[in-house]
Amino acid sequence: MTNDIADHYIAATDPPAHVAPRIVRHALVQFSFADDVPAAVRTWEQRGFVRIGASGPGDARQDFPQRAAAMGASLIVQSAAPAPPHAVYLAAVSRDSRDTAPMERGGGRSTIEASDKPAPVPGRVGPMAYKAARIQLGMVDDLDAAVARWKRAGFVTLGWADAGGKNDVMTGYPDPMARLAAGVGAALVLYRITPARQRAVRRLPDGRIDMDAVRADAPARMSPGGYSVTQAVFLAPTTSAAWQAADASNDLQNQYVPLAPDE
């Protein structure tokens, strides 16, 4: 979906008092898999990293990134499967070493929501970290019913937006919705994607896409080279209980919008 969803945002008139999105610490920890962990650690030490810890016997692979962020490590060197889970945590000696570290084949970066800023390791540089707004997104089939359900749970509508786009360039469509949500103070975005013929997409006087016209001339199915319309509703909780209901939902995904460095 193109970024023009922000250009078509329609704010609700005088929404009631509500709670802003949660601001969290967002850390990026690099990871690398190795058949020979000690040898890989020595290689990373030559690149400007220092070992600051290691995993314990009962630690699971999925816990490695969170543990790394908590101790201020910017890199995890871990055993490759099928070897038992084992990780060595390293911190960089400088930001240049950290920021220019090569991304090895099969490696990558983990995004960690850290509740606390770790105590700094003297003379070492931890993971890249940001203050970020945590936005929750849910793709639904029946947008009206989903909005009504979350309103009963204690959310209010802050606004609406819709946009059309080519299906083969929609890979990053949650990003513009999350950025817009953070900008307008919404914590939850519910959205629906409807296959459309581009010729049928037109806007009504109130600024919204005429979905009756879209459905009247709809394609038989969504195709990779086709076109779709995304409708989004931006909501915010009015109570902490509503927030907790969203946190407990398995139907929502977290999207993080970086706001400012936190290093």
N, C-alpha and C positions, 0 to 999 in steps of 0.2 A: 504494500500500500504506500502511496506517495505521502510525503510529509504535509500535504495540504489539508489534512484533517484539522490541524490547528487553525487554518484560515476559515473553517466553517463551524467553529465552536459557537454555540448559542447558550448564553448563561441564563440560568433560572432567575426569575425576578424575586428579590428579597428572600433568599433561602434562610431557614431558621439557623440558630447557632449550632455549630458543629465542631468536631475535633479535626485538627489538621493531620496530614500523614505523619507516620512515625519517622523520626530521624534516627538512623542507625549508623554504626561504624561498618564500613564496607571495605574488606581487605582482599587483596589479590595475591595469592600464594602460588608460586611456580612449582611444578612437580616434574620429576624425571624418573623413568623406570630403568632399572639396571639388572642384568644377570649377575654381575659381580659388584655388589654395593660398595665394599671397601675401595675398590679400584675407581669406581665412579666418584666417590667422595673425594679421593685424592685429585682427580681431574678438576672437580669443582673448586677445590682449595687453590689450585693453580690459577683459577679464573677470578679469585678474589672473594671466596666464601670461607666461613669458619664454622665448624661443627659446634652446636650449642646444646644438643640433646639427641635422644633416640627413643624409639617406641619401646613399650614394654611387652612382655610375653602375651598378655591378653588383649592387646590393642587391635582393633579391626581397621581395615583399609579405609573405610568410610569416615573414621574418626581422625585420620592423619591431618587433613587440612585445618580442622578446628583446633587441634592441639598445636599445630605449627603457628597459627595466628595468635593463639593465647600466649605463647612463649616468645613471640617476636621474631620467628623465623620467616625468612622470605623465600626459602627453597626447601623442598622435600625430595630426597633421593630415596626411592623405595624399591623393594624387590619386585621383580617381574613375576607374574604367574607362570607356572604353578607353584613357585616357591612360597613358603609360609609368609604371611604379612610381616614386613619389617621396614622401618623407616629411620632415616637419619635426617635430623633437622639442622639446617644451616642458615646463618645470617650473612649478609654481605658486609664487606669492610668499608664500602662506600656506595653512594647512590649510583655512581657511574657503573660500578660492577653489577649492581642489581638491575639497573634499567637497561643495560646492554647485554645481559646474559642471553646466550643463544637458546632458542627453543628447539629442543632435540626431538627427533622423530618419535612419536608416541607420547611425548610429554605435552604439557599445556599449563594452564593457570586455573586455579579453583577460586571461585568467588565465595567469600566467607562473610557472614553477618556475625560480627564479634560484639558481644554485649559490653565488654570493657576494653579500654586501651591497655595493652600489655606494658609492664614495666620495661623501660628501655634497657637493652643489653649494652653496657659501656663499650664504646668504640665500635659498635656494630649497627647495621642498618636493617630494620625490619621490613615487612611487606609494604607495598604501596597501599595506602589507606585513604579513604574519603569519608566524609559525612555524606550520607545518601538518604533520600526519601524512599521508603519502602512502599511501593504501590502494588496492590493486588488486582489481578486481572482474571476474568472468567469469560470464556467463549460459550455462548448458549444458543440453543435452537429457537426458544421462545423468549425474546427480549423483554416483552411486556410482563410476562409472568415472572421472570427472574427479578426484574426491578421491583415488582410488587412484593416478592418474597423477602428481598433484602430491606425493603422499607418496613415490613412487619418486624424485622430483626433489629430495627433501630437506625436505619440509614436514611438520609435525605438526598434528593437529587440536586446537584449543583449546575448541571448543564448537559448538553447533547452535542454530538458532532457526527458527521458522516462524510465519506469520501469514496470515490471510485478509483480502481487501479488494476493494472495488469496482474494476473495471477502469478506470472513467472518472475515478478519483481517484488513480491509481497513477503519475502522471507523475514524481514525485520519489522513487520507491522506492529508488534507490541511496543516497540521503542517510542515511536511518536505519540502513541496514546499515553504511555507512562509519563513521558516528559510533559505532555499537556496537563495530565492529572496533577503532577507536582506543582505546575505553574498556577493552577486554579484552586489548589488546596483540597483536591479530591484524594481519597485513599483507596477507592475501589472503582474499577472500570468494568462494566459488563458490555460485551459486544457480540454482534451477530454478523456473519459474512454470508451474503446472498449472491449467487451467480447472476450475472446480468449481461445483457447486450449493451455495448457502449452507446449505441444509438438511442436506447430507451432511457438513458440517464439524464434527467433534467430536474431542475430545482423549482420548488414551489415558492410563492411570494414570501413565506416565512423563513426561507433560506434552507429548508431541508430538502433532501432528495425525495422525489415522488415515488414511493415504493410501490404504489398501485400500478404505476406505469411500468416499473421494472418487472413486477411479477406478471403483468399481462403479456410481456414479450420476453419471457425468460428462456434461456437456453435449456436444453434437456438435462445437462449436468455441468459440473465445474470441470474445466479442462485446463491443462498447464498453460496454454497460450491464450486463454480466454480473459474475461473481465469480471470483476466482482465489485459489489458495494459493501463497505463495512459501516455499520451503524454502531455508535458507542454512546453509553450513558455514564456520566461521571457522578459518583456518589461519595458521601462522607458520613462517618458514624456520628451519632449525637451523644453516645454514652460509651463508657469503657466496656460495658457488656456487649455492645454491638461490635466493637473492635475484637473482642475475644471470640465472638461467633465467627467472624471472618478468619481469624487466625486458626480456628479449629476446622475450617472447611477443607475438604479434599478436592473441591471443585475449582479452587483458585490457585493461581501461580504468582509467585513473587517476582516483581520487576524492580530493579534498583536504579534510581536516578541520581548520579553523583552531583553534589552541591558545592563542596569545597574540600580541599586537601585536609587530611587529619593525620599528619606525620610529625 
